């Protein structure tokens, strides 16, 4: 259904008027070698590309841009590639999370300030999906998300290796002296074999699945391996489809509804999602004016079985296997009756229509509901006197013996302090000890780093232990595993109760009751609170100051207060220039 005409395209504001400003715009396009018929009266599509030579997950994006452009041209549009902040997970210090909101701001402002009628968002490495989507939601023009796709399975000495998960596993074995340097180097060379995102169900695959389930990608696009020829075809399809979406005026507000956000949460739970999904999903939903809460996610988690047998929550398989087993469409087909299939998607069709014909080809990878990997969803939300505003744990990825646990706290105020202790072979610690790291949240980290999978102390590793209860106000990588309580809110750096915990205090986790408490008398907690002093701010200048002043806590999605949809003036562009 066509709603837009050449005269009503957004880009016509730049190119159509017979005035001096538009003369300048047209002449500058001609400077680039284009004739007026190339760009006037056609949908102008911005291809927002998060490629960089230090973003290994997006190293194929330079070629994929050409596929997108081909698709746009075939559909009668005009594509322009625009570089976007390339927030990569591997190299960014102190943490990529510090820059998710910067990417969101850049995305919104680049779209708003340029003559674009629609955008293709090219991302995939963890923070790029929420960053691009959050910005594009606020910009409000038609958009389609092009996921980078997972890399191929890792391989070394006949063993399949999974991103992140096997790195941690082999690192522990190396620390215990169980593998040689040669084996360690073999793992290093074999664990990342191609372009694409981490190929476990880590944050990247979780977030692209969420975008897919929200209706923002072509159906099932998130599962296609980065180097599969199908990925090139999907890229060209994105180009064709976004051009049609512009004529249809199919804007994100028609797609990202309350029901679409709930669909995304249900699908995330069924995939065994990364704990990071909680933070990003809440932030994305809020940009769209949807008030998704931690309690909503816990309720959806309790009622959704985990059916993707993909590491780290699943035992055996990786994203490449998931694709061959039918991919996300097949998984969604399995849980179709738990989804609102009437939701509109970028195809212009409903979610239900997109799922027609989807099939599972390997029911050990994508399990039937009668044989789930884990009977509940993969995440649980805790509350208690240690985390009044919530904390998150991934029960499916930890030893069930920690579901009910009581033990003495061993508290660290900084990552270096904790790191020195875990390498001390004489550290006094027992398997019941609860290791705690604080000052690692959004403001304290700074930037909410992925430190939450605290390393198991050498002293315990040598005794054969590979898991223990750990608590922090940090996040953890989606490829991590273990009994790790994360995202404790409010964080200790701003005076959350974790700041008041002391080594030796008894901590109790009761997963069934969704409680996390320190067994310390109320009056003692009050006395400690009265004596607590706020630490110095982490930043004295620059972007970090803005981050610290405006970032919200984990339970609110860590967006900046002034970027949320309910801040001050309504979303939209001031049409005054
Ligand atoms: Fe990019 Fe894992 S490092 S997705």
Boltz pocket constraint, residues with backbone or C-beta under 6 A from the ligand:
constraints:
  - pocket:
      binder: B
      contacts: [[A, 57], [A, 88], [A, 89], [A, 90], [A, 124], [A, 125], [A, 126], [A, 163], [A, 196], [A, 197], [A, 198], [A, 202], [A, 204]]
      max_distance: 6.0
